Amino acid sequence: MGAFHTGNVTINGSEYLPPSPKDLDHVWAEIESEIVVCNDAYDLAITAFLRMARAQFFWDVNKRMGRFMMNGILLDYGFPIINVPAKRQKEFNQLMLDFYATAEMIEMNKFLRSCIHNKIIENFQANG
């Protein structure tokens, strides 16, 4: 069974300090409350990813786990997943550092939506 980390963590390249381990259960509850009111599947999924990544619930793989959750949510709603192309990884990393510092999700939301290939969207629309 997995568990939240029990010590302090940092985010490489960022001065932002994630919540204390004693606050992680409360932060998780906040995220659940925040996403339950999202009316758009992509907003819900992206918010879950970004909030999980910023909270740093685990010792490692926080972005990966958040992206896994984001894409699971999208698939559950019948939407295509978001895959950041390798050629846009540097842009993704910089936007994530900006997000860590500010908690402002707008630019990351726009960026992630721009990573959805139109051909993939057509596949989902044809099968929906």
C-alpha positions in Angstrom: 0.0 0.0 0.0 1.3 3.4 -0.9 1.6 6.4 1.5 2.5 10.0 1.3 6.1 10.9 2.1 7.0 11.5 5.8 9.8 13.9 5.4 10.5 17.2 3.8 11.0 17.3 0.0 12.1 19.9 -2.5 11.6 20.5 -6.2 14.8 20.6 -8.3 15.2 24.0 -9.9 12.5 25.7 -7.9 12.6 27.8 -4.7 9.0 26.7 -4.0 8.7 24.5 -0.9 6.0 21.9 -1.0 3.7 21.4 2.0 4.9 19.8 5.2 4.2 16.0 5.4 1.8 16.7 8.3 -0.4 18.8 5.9 -0.6 16.4 3.0 -3.9 14.7 4.0 -5.5 18.2 4.2 -4.0 19.2 0.8 -5.3 16.0 -0.7 -8.8 16.8 0.6 -8.5 20.3 -0.8 -7.7 18.9 -4.2 -10.6 16.5 -4.1 -12.9 19.5 -3.2 -11.4 21.6 -6.0 -11.8 19.1 -8.8 -15.3 17.9 -7.9 -16.6 21.4 -8.9 -14.9 21.4 -12.4 -17.4 21.4 -15.2 -14.9 20.6 -17.9 -13.1 17.2 -18.0 -9.9 18.8 -19.2 -10.0 21.4 -16.4 -10.7 18.7 -13.9 -7.9 16.4 -15.1 -5.3 19.2 -15.6 -6.1 20.7 -12.2 -5.6 17.2 -10.6 -2.3 16.8 -12.3 -1.0 20.3 -11.4 -2.1 20.3 -7.8 -0.6 16.8 -7.3 2.7 17.8 -8.9 2.9 21.0 -6.7 2.0 19.2 -3.5 4.7 16.6 -4.0 2.8 13.8 -2.1 5.5 11.2 -2.8 9.3 11.0 -2.4 9.6 10.7 -6.2 7.6 10.5 -9.5 5.1 13.2 -8.5 4.7 14.7 -12.0 4.5 11.2 -13.5 1.8 10.1 -11.0 -0.1 13.4 -11.6 0.0 12.8 -15.3 -1.1 9.3 -14.9 -4.1 10.5 -12.8 -4.8 13.3 -15.4 -4.9 10.8 -18.3 -6.9 8.3 -16.3 -9.5 10.9 -15.6 -9.6 11.9 -19.3 -10.0 8.3 -20.4 -12.7 7.8 -17.8 -14.6 10.7 -19.4 -14.0 9.4 -22.9 -11.5 12.0 -23.9 -8.0 11.5 -25.4 -5.0 11.7 -23.2 -2.5 14.5 -23.1 1.0 13.5 -24.1 3.8 16.2 -24.0 5.9 15.7 -27.2 9.6 15.3 -26.6 10.3 18.4 -28.6 8.2 20.4 -26.2 9.7 19.0 -23.0 11.9 22.1 -22.3 8.8 24.3 -22.6 6.9 22.0 -20.3 9.7 22.1 -17.7 9.9 25.9 -17.8 6.1 26.3 -17.5 6.1 23.8 -14.6 8.8 25.9 -12.8 6.7 29.0 -13.3 3.6 27.1 -12.0 5.5 25.8 -8.9 6.4 29.4 -8.0 3.0 30.9 -8.5 0.4 28.1 -8.4 -1.3 29.9 -11.4 -2.6 27.1 -13.7 -3.8 29.1 -16.8 -0.6 28.9 -18.8 0.0 25.2 -18.0 -3.7 24.4 -18.9 -3.3 26.2 -22.3 0.0 24.4 -22.9 -1.3 20.9 -22.0 -4.4 21.4 -24.2 -2.1 22.4 -27.0 -0.3 19.1 -26.8 -3.4 17.1 -27.9 -2.9 16.1 -31.5 -5.9 16.9 -33.7 -5.8 13.4 -35.3 -6.2 11.8 -31.8 -9.2 14.0 -31.1 -10.7 12.9 -34.5 -10.3 9.3 -33.4 -12.2 9.9 -30.2 -15.0 11.8 -32.0 -15.4 9.1 -34.6 -15.7 6.4 -31.9 -17.9 8.5 -29.5 
